[in-house]
Amino acid sequence: MDGRTSNDREFLKRVFARLQHAGFAPLLFGGWAEELLGLAPARVHRDVDLLLPADSFAALDRFLGSAAAGDWREIAAKRFAHKRALLAEGVMVEFTLVEPGPVTRFWGDVEFRWLEPLAHDGPLAIDGVALPTVSAANLLRYRELHRTTEPWRWRAGVAEGGAEF
């Protein structure tokens, strides 16, 4: 191993327990949410994606700047109007802000409206640790409309910089 923690269910439990203890109520999103909702098969995960329903990132920013964050460190290169990220036990944890509406303003000016309800009906749990999860309808909608959140980055099958996708 390279000193990194395995991004597994035990890690997810630790992340959620710590965030919930600090007063946050994130929703599991992305690949982990797809897996736990049965929309995708189990696989290795590189990161953890979370939605953070809140008016702003102010509370998360205060937390990350405090002793309560412990060994969790913000990834400054991932600081955007709509996103924050941190490194927890060697694994990237990304937060996407969902403001009341529910809406995310990607890059500050690209509005993405989420379906209501935002969350899956009833939190999933692993060994008694609640893992509130985004709804399957929102996961599918985001997958379908993801490119609209970064319209200037996509053109005719080639990402900015020439990388094929």
PATOR-174239 format. One line per field, with one value per residue (C-alpha): residue in three letters; x, y, z. Coordinates in Angstrom, 3 decimals. Example, Ala and Ser with C-alpha at 12.3 -4.5 7.8 and 13.67 -1.06 7.14 Angstrom:
<recs>
resn: [ala  ser]
xx: [12.300  13.670]
yy: [-4.500  -1.060]
zz: [7.800  7.140]
</recs>
This chain:
<recs>
resn: [met  asp  gly  arg  thr  ser  asn  asp  arg  glu  phe  leu  lys  arg  val  phe  ala  arg  leu  gln  his  ala  gly  phe  ala  pro  leu  leu  phe  gly  gly  trp  ala  glu  glu  leu  leu  gly  leu  ala  pro  ala  arg  val  his  arg  asp  val  asp  leu  leu  leu  pro  ala  asp  ser  phe  ala  ala  leu  asp  arg  phe  leu  gly  ser  ala  ala  ala  gly  asp  trp  arg  glu  ile  ala  ala  lys  arg  phe  ala  his  lys  arg  ala  leu  leu  ala  glu  gly  val  met  val  glu  phe  thr  leu  val  glu  pro  gly  pro  val  thr  arg  phe  trp  gly  asp  val  glu  phe  arg  trp  leu  glu  pro  leu  ala  his  asp  gly  pro  leu  ala  ile  asp  gly  val  ala  leu  pro  thr  val  ser  ala  ala  asn  leu  leu  arg  tyr  arg  glu  leu  his  arg  thr  thr  glu  pro  trp  arg  trp  arg  ala  gly  val  ala  glu  gly  gly  ala  glu  phe]
xx: [0.000  1.059  -0.260  -3.690  -6.807  -8.982  -12.064  -14.447  -17.633  -15.670  -14.126  -17.569  -18.876  -15.992  -16.489  -20.235  -19.889  -17.332  -19.349  -22.588  -20.821  -19.643  -23.256  -23.303  -25.997  -24.418  -25.987  -24.000  -23.685  -21.758  -20.422  -20.929  -24.581  -25.097  -23.647  -25.638  -28.878  -28.266  -27.812  -24.241  -22.253  -19.769  -16.399  -13.279  -13.913  -11.245  -13.112  -16.286  -18.806  -21.222  -23.949  -24.079  -27.520  -26.802  -27.060  -23.302  -19.992  -19.402  -19.849  -17.752  -15.015  -14.988  -14.823  -11.935  -10.042  -10.563  -8.917  -12.088  -11.053  -8.108  -6.012  -8.529  -7.047  -8.767  -7.609  -7.228  -7.153  -10.716  -12.154  -14.882  -18.210  -20.002  -17.372  -15.027  -12.781  -10.648  -8.198  -9.302  -6.965  -5.471  -8.856  -10.438  -13.892  -15.714  -18.674  -21.075  -23.178  -26.954  -28.625  -32.318  -34.403  -32.769  -30.133  -26.404  -24.705  -21.798  -18.887  -21.140  -23.240  -24.444  -27.672  -28.588  -31.999  -32.307  -35.528  -37.517  -37.179  -33.406  -32.742  -33.585  -36.582  -34.986  -31.247  -29.270  -27.094  -23.962  -23.664  -26.001  -24.283  -26.864  -25.776  -28.388  -28.232  -29.334  -32.372  -31.938  -33.916  -31.388  -28.419  -29.862  -30.772  -27.290  -25.674  -27.918  -27.298  -23.725  -22.280  -24.668  -22.919  -19.690  -20.870  -17.648  -15.550  -17.238  -17.346  -18.048  -16.639  -13.396  -12.793  -10.902  -7.221  -7.947  -8.572  -11.021  -13.876]
yy: [0.000  3.599  4.837  5.591  4.306  1.948  3.782  1.115  0.939  1.292  4.509  5.790  5.135  7.089  10.040  10.235  9.774  12.578  14.957  14.222  14.711  18.124  19.064  18.472  16.561  15.601  13.263  10.476  11.107  9.809  6.300  5.250  6.345  4.515  1.362  1.497  2.240  -0.707  1.464  0.260  -2.828  -2.779  -1.447  0.281  3.954  6.647  9.294  10.049  12.474  14.258  16.834  19.459  21.044  24.481  28.206  28.411  26.732  29.050  26.355  23.813  26.395  27.200  23.485  22.899  25.804  24.558  22.009  19.896  19.013  17.140  15.561  16.380  18.986  21.067  20.580  24.232  23.456  22.115  25.291  26.672  28.443  25.092  22.735  22.030  19.001  17.584  14.800  12.348  9.470  9.858  9.750  12.752  13.699  16.208  18.354  19.930  22.741  22.439  25.701  26.027  25.487  22.920  24.333  24.141  27.057  25.375  27.796  30.417  31.014  27.698  26.801  23.136  22.411  19.212  17.227  17.126  15.275  15.615  12.600  8.931  8.044  7.008  6.942  3.850  2.585  0.537  -1.057  1.519  4.556  6.501  7.328  9.751  9.371  11.438  10.026  7.661  10.120  12.866  10.596  9.670  13.285  14.494  11.798  12.777  16.525  16.603  18.236  21.164  22.077  22.865  24.008  25.732  22.648  20.289  20.315  17.584  14.651  16.316  17.825  21.106  20.384  17.783  14.787  12.301  11.168]
zz: [0.000  -0.520  2.827  1.404  3.065  1.098  -0.177  1.087  3.152  6.399  5.096  4.045  7.547  9.092  6.725  7.365  11.118  11.332  9.143  10.998  14.348  13.060  12.240  8.488  6.610  3.273  0.744  -0.840  -4.577  -7.582  -7.942  -4.336  -4.443  -7.744  -6.206  -2.964  -4.831  -7.172  -10.282  -10.849  -9.878  -7.013  -8.089  -6.841  -6.059  -6.429  -4.423  -2.508  -3.982  -1.676  -2.124  0.614  0.981  2.467  1.776  1.262  2.039  5.018  7.695  5.786  5.226  8.968  9.776  7.378  8.941  12.489  14.742  14.435  10.882  12.366  9.638  6.896  4.571  1.925  -1.662  -2.668  -6.398  -6.089  -4.510  -6.758  -6.310  -6.454  -5.027  -2.160  -1.737  0.997  1.490  4.182  4.949  1.477  -0.301  -2.015  -0.728  -2.945  -1.909  -4.405  -2.926  -3.331  -2.400  -1.575  -4.666  -4.893  -7.241  -7.840  -9.551  -11.288  -11.719  -10.103  -13.203  -14.692  -12.918  -12.460  -10.942  -8.927  -8.744  -5.536  -3.355  -3.532  -1.317  -1.588  0.568  3.853  4.399  3.585  6.418  6.883  10.313  11.835  10.304  8.279  4.745  3.423  -0.345  -3.311  -5.099  -8.036  -10.183  -9.402  -10.103  -13.478  -14.284  -13.394  -15.549  -18.463  -18.114  -16.762  -19.860  -19.490  -16.216  -18.104  -21.537  -22.583  -21.795  -24.251  -28.004  -30.547  -28.590  -27.521  -24.111  -23.761  -24.270  -26.908  -24.648  -26.139  -23.935]
</recs>
